Amino acid sequence: MHLRFNLSPRILLLFLTLLSGTKWSESARVFTIVNSCDQTIWPAITPGENFNGGGFELKPGQSIVFNAPVGWSGRIWGRTGCNFDKTGTGTCETGSCGSTLKCSASGKPPASLAEFTLAALDFYDVSLVDGFNLPMSVTPMNGKGNCSVAGCVADLRSKCPPELAVKSKGKVVSCRSACDVFDRDEYCCRGVYGNPVTCRPTNYSKMFKEACPTAYSYAYDDPTSIFTCSGTDYVISFCSSKFVS
């Protein structure tokens, strides 16, 4: 499910759920996306057929509601510093999916990322494995089961180590992952480190985890970072100072 690192553990969890024979709920899930930031953001969703084509502008304080069918599996992230013309062509400082407003491809790291697989039992998480650009949280509403809040409401840009920081006009706009910066197997959970036994938290992922305990900090951070809920709607909040209750 994840861009590079988290595919196998999550697909395995979903596969085991489907094998259980649980009947899928046919109710669509309601997604409310909220911009609590002090700046305009451009949320991106892939696949985006049920989300205004995969990209749109959201000004501070605005929110927007979509319905996603059971069976949808995708990701949501925020883009910042964008400039699009009337044709929807342009660029973004962070989270860019190419040169288009409506995304059909994954966002460019570093970007905070929410991931979903909607089934009888939904799986969802917020991942910082590919870096951080905006605080975000996922709050399930009126569901059954565990249904914990996932996310990272801390602004890691202010705490980003200098070697991971991405700056624009002297300001830190995002925080890269150690894998992206150093390209070493122990940071990327690959090679001999490509399993949950040998790939362990690093000083960088520990920093992310301490600030954001309910977000993925490295590839095999599953036990405290992937959540499940049945028959739930979702509120995805950017820059919320606290979790939605």
QUIMO-V323697 format. One record per backbone hydrogen bond with DSSP energy under -0.5 kcal/mol. CO is the residue of the C=O (numbers start at 1). NH is the residue of the N-H. Records with the same first field share a line. If there is no record, write none. Layout:
CO=NH, NH
This chain:
6=10
7=11
8=12
9=13
10=14
11=15
12=16
13=17
14=18
15=19
16=20
17=20, 22
18=21
29=31, 68
30=32, 234
31=33, 66
32=34, 236
33=64
34=36, 238
35=61
41=58
42=79
43=56
44=77
46=75
48=51, 53, 54
51=54
52=55
54=45, 103
58=41
59=62
62=35
64=33
66=31
68=29
69=72
72=118
74=116
75=46
76=114
77=44
79=42
80=93, 94
83=91
85=88
88=101
89=85
91=83
94=80
96=108
99=90
101=103
108=95
112=78
113=127
114=76
115=125
116=74
117=119, 123
118=71
120=122
122=229
123=117
124=227
125=115
126=216
127=113
128=131
130=110
132=175
135=239
136=152
137=237
138=140, 150
139=235
141=233
144=230
150=138
151=214
152=136
154=156
155=158
156=159, 160
157=160
161=164, 165
164=176
165=167
166=173, 174
168=171
171=168, 173
174=166
175=132
177=181
178=182, 183
179=183
184=187, 188
185=189, 190
190=193
191=194
193=195
195=199
198=200
202=206
203=207
204=208
205=209
206=210
207=211
208=212
212=215
214=151
216=128
218=221
221=224
222=225, 226
227=124
228=147
229=122
230=144
233=141
234=32, 236
235=139, 237
236=34
237=137
238=36
